[in-house]
Amino acid sequence: MPTYHLRVAWREESGVVRLPVCNDPIEAPSLRDAIAVALTRSQHLLTAGTNLAWLVDPDGHIAWTLRMDEDSTVAD
């Protein structure tokens, strides 16, 4: 089963992303399933001092992002 990685960090207004505060593996049969698992991990997504989460696919590419803004939550 493919392993994705959930990473969470702070993204500056300028677009600069700080180093991730977590890099949790998620084993899932598909990206859609990995996203579903990531969204259940609120303890990571809502970590103080972070506003960006993303999944890295088994090949090391960013496959999904979630930006948490002050006004709304936007899935890219």
VEXGU-604261 format. One record per atom (N, C-alpha, C, CB): x, y, z. Coordinates in pm, whole numbers, padded with zeros to 5 digits, always signed. Last residue first. Glycine has a CB too. Layout:
BEGIN
XYZ
...
This chain:
BEGIN
-00684+02360-00153
-00628+02387-00287
-00622+02259-00368
-00487+02450-00277
-00930+02458+00065
-00859+02342+00013
-00813+02374-00128
-00949+02215+00014
-00946+02688+00321
-00951+02671+00176
-00871+02548+00139
-00896+02797+00102
-01128+02830+00575
-01039+02719+00541
-01057+02690+00393
-01068+02593+00627
-01124+03180+00670
-01186+03058+00619
-01081+02951+00599
-01259+03085+00487
-00990+03382+00812
-01131+03400+00776
-01199+03272+00733
-01142+03501+00668
-00729+03294+00854
-00804+03348+00966
-00954+03352+00937
-00754+03486+01001
-00676+02979+00682
-00671+03125+00694
-00748+03168+00818
-00728+03192+00569
-00506+02702+00607
-00598+02750+00709
-00578+02900+00726
-00576+02675+00844
-00484+02508+00323
-00439+02632+00385
-00545+02677+00484
-00412+02742+00278
-00375+02209+00213
-00486+02269+00286
-00431+02391+00359
-00552+02167+00387
-00289+02016-00078
-00260+02116+00025
-00389+02164+00090
-00183+02234-00035
-00143+01736-00243
-00263+01802-00189
-00219+01903-00085
-00364+01699-00128
+00099+01646-00332
-00020+01594-00399
-00147+01666-00357
-00034+01447-00372
+00431+01701-00395
+00316+01753-00323
+00190+01715-00401
+00325+01910-00303
+00630+01405-00435
+00567+01524-00490
+00451+01571-00401
+00516+01498-00632
+00741+01161-00365
+00800+01282-00309
+00742+01411-00361
+00945+01282-00335
+00615+00932-00440
+00727+00975-00525
+00792+01104-00476
+00679+00993-00667
+00401+00908-00263
+00513+00816-00250
+00635+00852-00335
+00469+00678-00285
+00321+01262-00195
+00292+01128-00246
+00415+01037-00234
+00246+01136-00392
+00245+01461+00079
+00349+01427-00019
+00322+01284-00064
+00494+01443+00042
+00006+01695+00171
+00042+01555+00157
+00146+01541+00049
-00082+01468+00125
-00004+01970+00402
+00003+01913+00269
+00040+01766+00278
+00105+01989+00184
-00113+02268+00565
-00090+02124+00569
-00082+02075+00425
-00202+02048+00649
-00075+02570+00737
-00066+02501+00609
-00039+02353+00634
+00045+02562+00521
-00044+02700+00972
-00160+02739+00890
-00159+02672+00753
-00164+02891+00873
+00066+02698+01314
+00068+02647+01177
-00056+02694+01102
+00076+02492+01176
+00047+02769+01579
+00158+02823+01501
+00170+02765+01361
+00285+02799+01574
-00086+02471+01709
-00062+02615+01727
+00060+02658+01646
-00040+02648+01878
-00243+02243+01493
-00129+02271+01579
-00106+02421+01587
-00002+02199+01527
-00445+02136+01341
-00474+02255+01422
-00363+02287+01521
-00604+02236+01496
-00346+01908+01223
-00389+02018+01137
-00410+02147+01214
-00517+01980+01065
-00299+01740+01441
-00186+01789+01362
-00226+01912+01282
-00135+01680+01269
-00550+01694+01543
-00445+01730+01638
-00321+01782+01567
-00410+01609+01725
-00697+01606+01324
-00709+01746+01364
-00602+01787+01463
-00844+01771+01423
-00705+01394+01124
-00595+01417+01218
-00590+01563+01262
-00461+01377+01153
-00886+01373+00925
-00928+01325+01058
-00822+01352+01164
-00957+01175+01053
-00753+01455+00700
-00856+01545+00754
-00908+01499+00890
-00971+01555+00657
-00596+01229+00648
-00533+01354+00692
-00635+01447+00757
-00467+01425+00574
-00791+01050+00553
-00722+01022+00679
-00660+01151+00734
-00612+00913+00659
-00860+01180+00314
-00963+01154+00415
-00899+01127+00552
-01051+01034+00373
-00615+01171+00182
-00672+01300+00219
-00776+01282+00328
-00735+01370+00096
-00597+00894+00140
-00496+00960+00223
-00546+01097+00270
-00363+00975+00147
-00809+00856-00037
-00813+00794+00096
-00713+00859+00190
-00785+00643+00086
-00708+01001-00258
-00837+01038-00198
-00850+00979-00056
-00955+00987-00287
-00478+00854-00319
-00466+00990-00268
-00594+01032-00198
-00433+01088-00380
-00511+00512-00202
-00520+00618-00303
-00501+00754-00237
-00656+00612-00377
-00465+00336+00008
-00464+00282-00127
-00467+00389-00237
-00581+00191-00145
-00230+00445+00257
-00364+00450+00198
-00357+00398+00055
-00422+00594+00202
-00057+00542+00537
-00069+00435+00438
-00213+00433+00388
-00028+00296+00499
+00110+00819+00621
-00027+00772+00607
-00026+00665+00499
-00127+00889+00571
+00352+00960+00844
+00317+00871+00733
+00170+00831+00738
+00405+00746+00737
+00406+01298+00927
+00343+01172+00965
+00310+01087+00843
+00217+01198+01045
+00572+01522+01016
+00591+01450+00891
+00537+01308+00913
+00743+01448+00845
+00555+01850+01161
+00528+01706+01161
+00547+01651+01021
+00385+01676+01213
+00641+02098+01113
+00646+02056+01254
+00606+01910+01268
+00554+02145+01340
+00844+02203+00836
+00729+02132+00890
+00750+02094+01037
+00700+02007+00808
+00983+02533+00813
+01004+02388+00823
+00881+02321+00884
+01130+02355+00906
+00773+02775+00641
+00874+02734+00740
+00886+02582+00741
+00836+02785+00882
+00734+02911+00326
+00686+02807+00417
+00800+02768+00510
+00632+02683+00338
+00651+03221+00188
+00758+03137+00240
+00700+03039+00343
+00871+03224+00305
+00448+03395+00127
+00450+03265+00060
+00558+03171+00108
+00466+03286-00086
+00413+03623+00268
+00495+03634+00147
+00499+03505+00067
+00636+03676+00184
+00286+03532+00495
+00206+03605+00396
+00280+03619+00263
+00168+03742+00449
+00417+03200+00563
+00420+03345+00576
+00328+03410+00471
+00565+03398+00561
+00297+02911+00699
+00321+02978+00571
+00309+03128+00593
+00220+02930+00460
+00401+02655+00913
+00354+02792+00904
+00393+02848+00768
+00413+02880+01018
+00295+02309+00864
+00392+02415+00888
+00323+02551+00888
+00505+02412+00782
+00285+01960+00820
+00215+02078+00868
+00319+02183+00904
+00122+02044+00991
+00239+01669+00620
+00329+01771+00676
+00248+01895+00710
+00445+01805+00576
+00194+01336+00571
+00124+01458+00610
+00225+01550+00675
+00004+01428+00706
+00283+01125+00311
+00328+01192+00432
+00251+01321+00452
+00480+01220+00426
+00189+00794+00201
+00190+00938+00184
+00243+00998+00313
+00046+00995+00148
+00257+00485+00071
+00271+00567+00191
+00283+00714+00151
+00394+00523+00276
+00059+00223-00082
+00141+00345-00088
+00144+00420+00046
+00088+00438-00198
+00086-00117+00000
+00000+00000+00000
+00091+00124+00000
-00098+00000+00125
